[in-house]
Amino acid sequence: MRRFIALAAVALAAPACNNDTNPEPVTGGPAETPDQVIARQAARIEVLTAQLAQRDADVKALKKEVATALLMKAEYLDVAVNVREVVIGRYSHVADFDEQHAGFDGAKVYLYVYDRDGEKIKRTGTIELKLLDLEHGERKLGDYVFDPRQALDHWRVGLLLNCYVFELPWETDPGDIGKVQLFWKFTSLEGKSFSGVKDLLPARRRTP
């Protein structure tokens, strides 16, 4: 009888062992501490902040490119069609910019742009200016290049102006000045070029 009761107890216990459907969960390691969680999140925020800063810089650069393109399109896209002539003004001259310096120390150049109707117009381009002293073996007094945006800084508006005005100091002190010639070239945004040569006469000298 006792043996029967023992076997029955074993039989009842066996199904309970075989049908365990809720085992203890298995983890990959100890849980993060609060400090570790904060450090991990802080590192992630730092990475995202750097990415955002780079994207912001890229957006600013693109906006600048777009603004430049719109400026060129709005004001200067038709330069090749409308520009008929580019002229160096007759008042261009060898100049004395420094009142404390006896003699001439540069040149002042007036450059006019005309449309098909003979009207002065504001059109930009690359402007190249070279000054030579022909009486001293074509000695170079200065070589100047202005890109389209730099050229706009020299645009002047007035009763007799509406032109580019360049004050060009000698790049080196030439001493005595002989016959000065200006070699110039204007290249529009569309690649159309105008060029020429002009003798420059000295303005009245100033004494210190």
C-alpha positions as CSV (number, residue, x, y, z in Angstrom):
1,M,0.0,0.0,0.0
2,R,2.8,2.4,0.9
3,R,4.5,1.5,-2.4
4,F,1.4,2.4,-4.3
5,I,1.1,5.7,-2.6
6,A,4.7,6.6,-3.4
7,L,4.3,5.7,-7.1
8,A,1.2,7.8,-7.4
9,A,3.0,10.8,-5.9
10,V,5.8,10.5,-8.5
11,A,3.3,10.3,-11.3
12,L,1.5,13.4,-10.2
13,A,4.7,15.4,-9.8
14,A,6.1,14.5,-13.3
15,P,3.7,16.5,-15.5
16,A,4.3,19.6,-13.4
17,C,8.0,19.4,-14.2
18,N,7.5,18.8,-17.9
19,N,5.0,21.6,-18.5
20,D,6.9,24.6,-17.1
21,T,5.8,27.4,-19.6
22,N,7.2,30.3,-17.6
23,P,11.0,30.0,-17.3
24,E,13.1,32.8,-15.8
25,P,14.2,35.3,-18.5
26,V,17.8,35.2,-19.6
27,T,19.6,38.5,-19.8
28,G,22.9,39.6,-21.6
29,G,24.4,41.1,-18.6
30,P,23.8,43.4,-15.6
31,A,21.4,46.3,-16.2
32,E,22.8,49.8,-16.9
33,T,23.2,52.1,-14.0
34,P,21.5,55.6,-14.2
35,D,24.9,57.2,-14.7
36,Q,25.7,54.9,-17.6
37,V,22.3,55.6,-19.3
38,I,22.9,59.4,-18.9
39,A,26.4,59.1,-20.4
40,R,25.2,57.0,-23.3
41,Q,22.4,59.5,-24.1
42,A,24.8,62.4,-23.7
43,A,27.2,60.9,-26.3
44,R,24.4,60.3,-28.7
45,I,23.2,63.9,-28.3
46,E,26.8,65.1,-29.0
47,V,26.9,63.1,-32.2
48,L,23.5,64.4,-33.3
49,T,24.5,68.0,-32.5
50,A,27.6,67.8,-34.6
51,Q,25.6,66.3,-37.5
52,L,23.0,69.1,-37.2
53,A,25.8,71.8,-37.2
54,Q,27.3,70.3,-40.4
55,R,23.9,70.3,-42.1
56,D,23.2,73.8,-41.0
57,A,26.6,74.9,-42.5
58,D,25.7,73.1,-45.7
59,V,22.3,74.8,-45.9
60,K,23.9,78.2,-45.4
61,A,26.4,77.6,-48.2
62,L,23.6,76.5,-50.5
63,K,21.5,79.6,-49.6
64,K,24.5,81.8,-50.4
65,E,25.0,80.1,-53.8
66,V,21.3,80.4,-54.6
67,A,21.3,84.1,-53.6
68,T,24.3,84.8,-55.8
69,A,22.6,82.9,-58.7
70,L,19.4,84.9,-58.3
71,L,21.3,88.1,-58.2
72,M,23.1,87.3,-61.4
73,K,20.0,86.2,-63.1
74,A,17.9,89.1,-62.0
75,E,20.4,91.9,-62.9
76,Y,23.0,90.5,-65.3
77,L,21.7,87.5,-67.2
78,D,21.2,89.6,-70.4
79,V,24.6,91.2,-70.3
80,A,25.9,89.6,-73.5
81,V,22.8,90.8,-75.4
82,N,22.5,94.3,-74.0
83,V,26.1,95.4,-73.7
84,R,27.1,97.1,-76.9
85,E,30.2,99.0,-75.9
86,V,32.7,99.5,-73.0
87,V,34.6,102.8,-72.9
88,I,37.4,104.2,-70.7
89,G,36.2,107.8,-69.8
90,R,38.2,110.8,-71.0
91,Y,38.8,112.0,-67.4
92,S,40.8,108.9,-66.6
93,H,44.3,110.1,-65.6
94,V,47.5,109.6,-63.8
95,A,46.7,110.7,-60.2
96,D,48.2,112.0,-57.0
97,F,46.3,110.3,-54.2
98,D,48.6,111.1,-51.3
99,E,48.8,114.8,-50.5
100,Q,51.9,114.2,-48.4
101,H,53.7,112.7,-51.3
102,A,55.2,114.8,-54.0
103,G,54.4,113.5,-57.4
104,F,52.0,110.9,-58.9
105,D,51.3,107.7,-57.2
106,G,48.6,106.0,-59.2
107,A,45.9,106.2,-61.8
108,K,42.2,106.9,-61.7
109,V,40.1,105.1,-64.3
110,Y,36.5,105.6,-65.3
111,L,34.9,102.7,-67.1
112,Y,31.5,103.1,-68.8
113,V,29.2,100.3,-70.1
114,Y,26.7,101.1,-72.8
115,D,23.7,99.2,-74.1
116,R,22.4,99.0,-77.7
117,D,20.6,102.4,-77.3
118,G,23.8,104.2,-76.1
119,E,22.6,104.4,-72.5
120,K,24.9,103.9,-69.6
121,I,24.0,100.7,-67.8
122,K,25.1,98.8,-64.7
123,R,26.5,95.5,-65.9
124,T,29.2,93.6,-64.2
125,G,31.9,91.3,-65.3
126,T,35.6,90.6,-64.8
127,I,37.6,93.7,-65.3
128,E,41.4,93.6,-65.9
129,L,43.5,96.7,-65.8
130,K,47.2,96.9,-66.5
131,L,49.4,100.1,-66.3
132,L,52.7,100.4,-68.2
133,D,55.3,103.2,-68.3
134,L,56.2,103.1,-72.0
135,E,59.1,105.6,-71.7
136,H,61.0,103.2,-69.4
137,G,61.0,100.0,-71.4
138,E,57.3,99.2,-70.8
139,R,57.9,99.1,-67.1
140,K,54.8,97.7,-65.3
141,L,53.3,100.0,-62.8
142,G,50.4,97.8,-61.8
143,D,48.3,94.8,-62.8
144,Y,44.8,94.6,-61.3
145,V,42.0,92.1,-61.7
146,F,38.4,92.5,-60.3
147,D,35.9,89.6,-60.4
148,P,32.2,90.4,-61.0
149,R,31.4,90.9,-57.3
150,Q,34.5,93.0,-56.6
151,A,33.8,95.2,-59.6
152,L,30.4,96.1,-58.2
153,D,32.1,97.7,-55.2
154,H,33.5,100.3,-57.6
155,W,30.2,101.3,-59.2
156,R,29.5,105.0,-58.7
157,V,26.3,106.9,-59.5
158,G,26.2,110.7,-60.0
159,L,25.3,113.4,-62.4
160,L,28.0,112.6,-64.9
161,L,29.1,109.2,-63.6
162,N,27.0,106.0,-63.6
163,C,30.2,104.1,-64.2
164,Y,33.0,102.1,-62.6
165,V,35.6,104.2,-60.9
166,F,38.9,102.6,-60.0
167,E,41.7,104.2,-58.0
168,L,44.8,102.2,-58.8
169,P,48.0,103.0,-56.7
170,W,51.2,101.9,-58.2
171,E,52.2,98.4,-57.1
172,T,55.8,99.6,-56.8
173,D,57.3,103.1,-56.5
174,P,58.4,103.8,-60.0
175,G,60.1,107.1,-59.4
176,D,59.8,109.4,-62.4
177,I,56.8,108.6,-64.6
178,G,56.9,108.8,-68.4
179,K,54.1,108.0,-70.8
180,V,51.5,105.8,-69.1
181,Q,49.2,103.5,-71.0
182,L,46.3,101.6,-69.7
183,F,45.6,98.2,-71.2
184,W,42.1,97.1,-70.2
185,K,39.7,94.2,-70.7
186,F,36.0,93.7,-69.7
187,T,34.6,90.1,-69.8
188,S,30.9,89.8,-69.3
189,L,29.3,87.0,-67.3
190,E,28.5,85.3,-70.5
191,G,32.0,85.4,-71.8
192,K,31.8,88.3,-74.2
193,S,34.9,90.5,-74.1
194,F,35.8,94.1,-74.8
195,S,39.3,95.4,-74.6
196,G,41.4,98.4,-75.6
197,V,44.4,100.7,-74.8
198,K,44.3,104.3,-73.6
199,D,47.0,106.9,-72.9
200,L,46.6,108.5,-69.5
201,L,47.6,112.1,-69.0
202,P,48.7,113.4,-65.6
203,A,46.4,115.5,-63.5
204,R,47.6,118.7,-61.9
205,R,50.3,118.0,-59.4
206,R,49.7,118.7,-55.7
207,T,52.5,119.8,-53.4
208,P,52.8,118.5,-49.8
